[in-house]
Amino acid sequence: MAVTSLTSCSGLPGAGPTAGEVTAASKPTSTGETRFALIDVDPNVVAKMESWSAVSLQGTFGKQGAVATQAIGQGDYVQVTIWEAASGGLFSAPTNAQMTGSGSRTATIPEQVVGPDGAITVPYAGRVQVRGRTPQQVEQAVVTALTGKAIEPQALVTVTKNIANTVTVVGEVTGGARVPLTTRGDRILDVVASAGGTRAAAHETFVTLVRGPQSVRIPMQALLISPAENVFVRPGDVISVAKEPQTFTSAGATGQNSVVPFDSIGITLDQAIARAGGLSDTRADPGGVFVIRYERPEEYDQLGFRRPDPGGLPQVPVIYRVNMRDPNGFFMARRFPIRNKDILFVSTAPAAEMQKVINVLIGFVGAAATVVAVAAVAR
């Protein structure tokens, strides 16, 4: 019976694999395949990871300043008002003109949508190109076209509905819409505020700026903490605001096994261990602290390790190991970034597993002693 109890120790309850079992499972199978990559975290690994998270709005769009002028574009609504110095001119008919206090005549041409040809129609001036021009430039073009036809013409061009010089704001905002840009230049937070602000808390919100083929996504907290990230927006930009609560799962010999939330700006491994209640004094193996995640192939390849053979998965299954027995492990933990949906697993120490065996044996011996005592009494 004792032998049976010893040989069945592998069936004892446990919080997961030991460090040795994780290492063994990472070895190639009999067919030469590996199911996941096991990587020991060192300065080279964390340096690569830090470069992955170095993408920023400032680095991508920071050199593109505010738009100096707001040119008229296709889809804009444009209204033209024309003045003549005296009556009797082209725009002096009573049906379409009004007399000002100085005796000049003014006529307002109804607003027009700038069409695919980029032009609007001005009576007696024909089709006037407006796309790509400022209102002041269009005014000059209208006056030039009417000179010699109207009496000392003057023009005022107004964009009544600004469609081309807008930014589209979508997602977790109070009023998603096309937001017109001002001539002073607008930044991301200006436009988000104009759309009513975000509905979600800043610590669980991400902002994505799309400009042409480029797209950058950063936490809202980064915009608030670092003014340099609050870059100028440009006509045609798209800003997407998304609520994405960040969590990791703690398992194994930690103070608590649970799903743990963290701020969108991110945390490092040492902070994650603290939020998980630390390593268990009686159960944890400091040499078996693991972070389990899927990595994007293009990022994994930068680490310089051979890819495992997980069977056609779009991402690479990776287990990172940090040896907290080594004091350098604490510095690695301080730099190692935790990502959304990571699993923090701490293996059980061999001594703790042995204690389970001893407890089983003690229980067995105690039960045997009880049986002997009962038998003696029965005799």
C-alpha positions as CSV (number, residue, x, y, z in Angstrom):
1,M,0.0,0.0,0.0
2,A,2.9,2.4,0.8
3,V,4.4,1.7,-2.6
4,T,1.1,2.4,-4.2
5,S,0.8,5.7,-2.4
6,L,4.3,6.7,-3.5
7,T,3.8,5.8,-7.1
8,S,0.5,7.7,-7.3
9,C,2.1,11.0,-6.2
10,S,2.0,12.4,-9.7
11,G,-1.8,12.4,-9.2
12,L,-1.6,14.8,-6.3
13,P,-3.5,18.1,-6.6
14,G,-1.4,20.9,-8.0
15,A,-1.6,24.5,-9.3
16,G,0.0,23.6,-12.6
17,P,3.2,22.2,-14.1
18,T,6.5,22.5,-12.3
19,A,9.4,24.5,-13.9
20,G,11.0,21.2,-14.9
21,E,7.8,20.0,-16.6
22,V,7.5,23.3,-18.6
23,T,11.1,22.9,-19.7
24,A,10.5,19.3,-20.8
25,A,7.4,20.2,-22.7
26,S,9.3,22.8,-24.7
27,K,11.7,20.2,-26.1
28,P,11.1,18.9,-29.6
29,T,8.8,15.9,-29.9
30,S,9.7,12.6,-31.5
31,T,8.8,14.1,-34.8
32,G,11.0,17.1,-34.3
33,E,8.2,19.6,-33.7
34,T,8.0,22.1,-30.8
35,R,4.6,23.2,-29.5
36,F,5.8,26.5,-28.1
37,A,8.9,28.6,-27.6
38,L,10.5,28.8,-24.1
39,I,12.6,32.0,-23.8
40,D,14.7,33.1,-20.9
41,V,14.3,36.8,-20.4
42,D,17.6,38.7,-20.6
43,P,18.6,42.3,-21.4
44,N,18.5,41.6,-25.2
45,V,14.9,40.3,-25.0
46,V,13.5,43.2,-23.0
47,A,15.4,45.7,-25.2
48,K,13.5,44.3,-28.2
49,M,10.2,44.4,-26.4
50,E,10.8,48.0,-25.4
51,S,11.3,48.9,-29.0
52,W,8.0,47.3,-29.9
53,S,6.1,49.6,-27.5
54,A,8.1,52.6,-28.7
55,V,5.6,53.4,-31.5
56,S,4.1,56.9,-30.8
57,L,2.0,59.6,-32.5
58,Q,4.9,62.1,-32.0
59,G,7.4,59.8,-33.7
60,T,5.1,59.1,-36.7
61,F,3.2,62.3,-37.2
62,G,5.0,64.9,-35.0
63,K,6.9,66.5,-37.9
64,Q,3.7,67.2,-39.8
65,G,2.5,70.5,-38.2
66,A,-0.8,72.2,-38.4
67,V,-2.3,73.0,-41.8
68,A,-1.4,76.7,-42.5
69,T,-4.4,77.4,-44.7
70,Q,-7.7,75.8,-45.2
71,A,-8.2,75.2,-48.9
72,I,-11.7,74.6,-50.3
73,G,-12.3,71.0,-51.4
74,Q,-14.7,68.9,-53.2
75,G,-18.0,68.6,-51.3
76,D,-17.7,72.0,-49.6
77,Y,-20.7,74.4,-49.8
78,V,-19.6,77.8,-51.0
79,Q,-21.5,81.1,-51.1
80,V,-20.4,84.1,-53.1
81,T,-21.5,87.7,-52.5
82,I,-20.6,90.4,-55.1
83,W,-20.6,94.2,-54.7
84,E,-20.7,96.8,-57.5
85,A,-19.8,100.4,-56.9
86,A,-23.0,101.8,-58.5
87,S,-26.3,100.9,-59.9
88,G,-26.8,99.9,-63.5
89,G,-24.3,97.0,-63.4
90,L,-24.6,93.3,-64.0
91,F,-25.8,92.6,-60.4
92,S,-28.0,95.7,-60.0
93,A,-31.3,94.3,-61.0
94,P,-33.9,94.8,-58.2
95,T,-34.7,91.1,-58.1
96,N,-31.3,90.0,-57.0
97,A,-29.5,93.1,-55.6
98,Q,-29.7,95.3,-52.6
99,M,-28.5,98.9,-52.2
100,T,-26.0,99.6,-49.4
101,G,-25.7,102.8,-47.5
102,S,-22.9,104.0,-49.7
103,G,-25.0,103.5,-52.9
104,S,-23.3,100.4,-54.0
105,R,-25.2,97.3,-55.0
106,T,-24.7,93.8,-53.6
107,A,-25.9,90.4,-54.8
108,T,-25.6,87.0,-53.1
109,I,-25.3,83.9,-55.2
110,P,-26.9,80.9,-53.5
111,E,-24.5,78.4,-52.0
112,Q,-23.2,75.7,-54.3
113,V,-21.5,72.4,-53.7
114,V,-18.0,72.1,-55.1
115,G,-18.3,69.3,-57.7
116,P,-15.9,66.7,-59.1
117,D,-14.4,69.4,-61.4
118,G,-13.5,71.5,-58.4
119,A,-15.4,74.6,-59.7
120,I,-18.5,76.7,-59.0
121,T,-20.6,78.9,-61.3
122,V,-20.5,82.7,-61.0
123,P,-22.8,84.6,-63.3
124,Y,-20.9,86.4,-66.1
125,A,-17.6,84.8,-64.8
126,G,-18.4,81.2,-65.8
127,R,-16.9,78.2,-64.0
128,V,-14.4,79.4,-61.4
129,Q,-11.9,76.9,-60.0
130,V,-12.1,76.8,-56.2
131,R,-10.7,73.4,-55.2
132,G,-7.3,73.8,-53.6
133,R,-7.7,77.5,-53.2
134,T,-8.5,79.6,-50.1
135,P,-11.6,81.8,-50.0
136,Q,-9.3,84.8,-50.4
137,Q,-7.8,83.4,-53.6
138,V,-11.2,82.6,-55.0
139,E,-12.4,86.1,-54.2
140,Q,-9.5,87.5,-56.3
141,A,-10.3,85.0,-59.1
142,V,-13.9,86.2,-59.2
143,V,-13.0,89.9,-59.2
144,T,-10.5,89.3,-62.0
145,A,-13.1,87.4,-64.1
146,L,-15.7,90.2,-63.6
147,T,-13.4,93.1,-64.2
148,G,-14.5,95.0,-67.3
149,K,-18.0,93.4,-67.0
150,A,-19.2,94.6,-63.6
151,I,-18.8,98.1,-62.1
152,E,-15.7,98.0,-59.9
153,P,-16.6,94.5,-58.5
154,Q,-15.7,93.2,-55.1
155,A,-16.4,89.7,-53.9
156,L,-16.7,87.8,-50.6
157,V,-16.5,84.0,-50.6
158,T,-17.8,82.1,-47.6
159,V,-17.6,78.3,-47.0
160,T,-21.0,77.7,-45.4
161,K,-20.5,74.0,-44.9
162,N,-16.9,72.7,-44.4
163,I,-16.7,69.1,-45.7
164,A,-13.2,68.8,-47.0
165,N,-11.4,70.3,-44.0
166,T,-12.8,67.9,-41.4
167,V,-11.7,65.0,-39.2
168,T,-13.9,62.0,-38.7
169,V,-14.2,60.9,-35.1
170,V,-15.8,57.5,-34.4
171,G,-16.1,55.0,-31.5
172,E,-16.5,55.6,-27.8
173,V,-17.2,59.3,-28.1
174,T,-20.4,61.1,-27.1
175,G,-21.1,62.4,-30.5
176,G,-19.2,60.7,-33.3
177,A,-19.2,63.0,-36.4
178,R,-17.2,64.9,-38.9
179,V,-15.6,67.7,-37.0
180,P,-14.6,70.9,-38.9
181,L,-11.1,72.1,-38.4
182,T,-10.3,75.7,-37.4
183,T,-7.7,77.9,-39.0
184,R,-5.6,78.0,-35.8
185,G,-4.8,74.3,-36.1
186,D,-6.4,71.5,-34.0
187,R,-4.9,68.7,-32.0
188,I,-6.3,65.2,-31.3
189,L,-7.7,66.2,-27.9
190,D,-9.3,69.3,-29.4
191,V,-11.2,67.2,-31.9
192,V,-12.2,64.5,-29.5
193,A,-13.5,67.2,-27.1
194,S,-15.5,68.8,-30.1
195,A,-17.1,65.3,-30.6
196,G,-18.3,65.4,-27.0
197,G,-15.4,63.7,-25.3
198,T,-14.9,60.0,-24.6
199,R,-17.6,57.8,-22.9
200,A,-15.1,55.4,-21.3
201,A,-12.6,56.1,-18.5
202,A,-9.2,57.3,-19.7
203,H,-7.4,54.3,-18.1
204,E,-9.2,51.8,-20.3
205,T,-9.4,53.8,-23.6
206,F,-7.2,53.7,-26.7
207,V,-7.0,56.3,-29.5
208,T,-6.1,55.4,-33.0
209,L,-5.1,58.1,-35.6
210,V,-5.4,57.0,-39.2
211,R,-3.8,59.2,-41.9
212,G,-3.5,57.8,-45.3
213,P,-1.8,54.4,-45.2
214,Q,-0.4,55.0,-41.7
215,S,-2.1,54.1,-38.4
216,V,-0.9,54.5,-34.8
217,R,-2.7,53.4,-31.7
218,I,-1.8,54.6,-28.2
219,P,-3.5,54.7,-24.8
220,M,-5.6,57.8,-24.0
221,Q,-3.5,58.2,-20.8
222,A,-0.4,58.7,-23.0
223,L,-2.1,61.6,-24.7
224,L,-3.0,63.2,-21.3
225,I,0.4,62.5,-19.7
226,S,2.6,63.5,-22.7
227,P,1.7,66.7,-24.5
228,A,4.0,65.8,-27.4
229,E,1.7,62.9,-28.3
230,N,-1.2,65.3,-28.8
231,V,-0.2,66.0,-32.4
232,F,-1.9,68.2,-34.9
233,V,-4.6,66.6,-37.0
234,R,-5.1,67.2,-40.7
235,P,-8.1,67.2,-43.1
236,G,-9.2,63.7,-43.9
237,D,-7.8,62.1,-40.7
238,V,-9.8,59.5,-38.9
239,I,-9.7,59.2,-35.1
240,S,-11.1,56.1,-33.5
241,V,-11.7,55.9,-29.8
242,A,-12.0,52.4,-28.4
243,K,-12.8,51.1,-24.9
244,E,-10.5,48.1,-24.3
245,P,-10.1,47.1,-20.6
246,Q,-6.7,45.5,-20.1
247,T,-6.3,42.4,-17.9
248,F,-3.9,39.6,-17.2
249,T,-4.5,36.2,-15.5
250,S,-2.5,35.2,-12.5
251,A,-2.2,31.5,-11.8
252,G,-0.1,29.0,-9.9
253,A,1.7,29.8,-6.7
254,T,0.8,33.4,-6.4
255,G,-1.1,35.2,-3.6
256,Q,-4.3,35.1,-5.6
257,N,-5.4,33.3,-8.8
258,S,-7.7,35.7,-10.7
259,V,-8.1,38.0,-13.7
260,V,-6.4,41.2,-12.7
261,P,-7.2,44.6,-14.5
262,F,-4.5,47.2,-15.2
263,D,-4.4,50.6,-16.8
264,S,-4.2,51.0,-20.6
265,I,-0.8,52.8,-20.3
266,G,0.6,49.4,-19.2
267,I,2.4,47.7,-16.4
268,T,5.6,45.7,-16.0
269,L,6.1,42.2,-14.7
270,D,7.2,43.3,-11.2
271,Q,3.9,45.3,-10.9
272,A,1.9,42.4,-12.2
273,I,3.4,40.1,-9.5
274,A,2.6,42.6,-6.8
275,R,-1.0,42.9,-8.1
276,A,-1.3,39.1,-8.0
277,G,-0.5,39.1,-4.3
278,G,3.2,38.3,-4.8
279,L,4.9,34.9,-4.8
280,S,3.6,32.4,-2.2
281,D,6.1,32.0,0.6
282,T,5.2,28.3,1.1
283,R,4.6,27.2,-2.5
284,A,6.3,29.4,-5.1
285,D,9.4,28.4,-7.1
286,P,11.2,31.8,-7.7
287,G,13.0,30.2,-10.6
288,G,9.7,29.3,-12.3
289,V,8.0,32.7,-13.0
290,F,6.5,32.5,-16.5
291,V,4.6,34.8,-18.8
292,I,2.5,33.1,-21.4
293,R,1.2,34.9,-24.5
294,Y,0.9,34.8,-28.3
295,E,3.3,37.0,-30.2
296,R,2.9,38.5,-33.6
297,P,5.3,36.7,-36.0
298,E,7.0,39.9,-37.2
299,E,7.8,40.8,-33.7
300,Y,8.8,37.3,-32.6
301,D,11.3,37.0,-35.4
302,Q,13.1,40.1,-34.1
303,L,14.0,38.1,-31.0
304,G,16.2,35.8,-33.1
305,F,14.7,32.5,-32.0
306,R,13.5,29.6,-34.2
307,R,9.8,29.5,-34.5
308,P,7.9,26.6,-32.9
309,D,5.6,24.5,-35.0
310,P,2.1,25.1,-33.4
311,G,0.2,23.9,-36.4
312,G,-0.8,26.9,-38.6
313,L,-1.7,29.4,-35.8
314,P,-1.6,33.1,-36.9
315,Q,0.5,34.0,-33.9
316,V,3.4,32.4,-32.2
317,P,2.9,30.7,-28.8
318,V,5.6,31.8,-26.4
319,I,6.4,31.2,-22.7
320,Y,8.9,33.7,-21.2
321,R,10.8,32.6,-18.1
322,V,12.2,34.9,-15.5
323,N,14.5,33.5,-12.8
324,M,13.7,35.5,-9.7
325,R,16.3,33.5,-7.8
326,D,18.9,35.6,-9.6
327,P,18.9,39.2,-8.5
328,N,19.2,40.3,-12.1
329,G,15.7,38.8,-12.5
330,F,14.3,41.7,-10.5
331,F,15.7,44.2,-13.0
332,M,14.3,42.1,-15.9
333,A,10.9,42.0,-14.3
334,R,11.0,45.8,-13.9
335,R,11.5,46.2,-17.7
336,F,9.4,43.3,-19.0
337,P,6.0,44.7,-20.3
338,I,2.8,42.9,-19.6
339,R,0.2,42.8,-22.4
340,N,-3.5,42.4,-22.5
341,K,-4.6,38.8,-21.9
342,D,-1.2,37.6,-20.7
343,I,-1.0,34.7,-18.3
344,L,1.3,35.1,-15.3
345,F,2.1,31.6,-14.0
346,V,4.3,30.8,-11.0
347,S,5.3,27.1,-10.7
348,T,5.3,25.2,-7.4
349,A,8.6,24.6,-5.7
350,P,9.9,21.0,-5.6
351,A,10.0,21.2,-1.8
352,A,6.3,22.1,-1.7
353,E,5.6,19.0,-3.9
354,M,7.6,16.9,-1.6
355,Q,5.7,18.2,1.4
356,K,2.5,17.0,-0.3
357,V,4.1,13.5,-0.5
358,I,5.1,13.6,3.1
359,N,1.6,14.7,4.1
360,V,0.1,11.8,2.2
361,L,2.5,9.4,3.9
362,I,1.7,10.9,7.3
363,G,-2.0,10.4,6.5
364,F,-1.4,6.9,5.4
365,V,0.7,6.0,8.5
366,G,-1.9,7.6,10.8
367,A,-4.7,5.6,9.1
368,A,-2.7,2.4,9.5
369,A,-2.0,3.1,13.1
370,T,-5.7,3.7,13.7
371,V,-6.5,0.3,12.1
372,V,-3.9,-1.5,14.3
373,A,-5.3,0.2,17.4
374,V,-8.9,-0.7,16.6
375,A,-7.8,-4.3,15.9
376,A,-6.0,-4.5,19.2
377,V,-9.0,-3.3,21.1
378,A,-11.2,-5.7,19.2
379,R,-9.0,-8.6,20.5
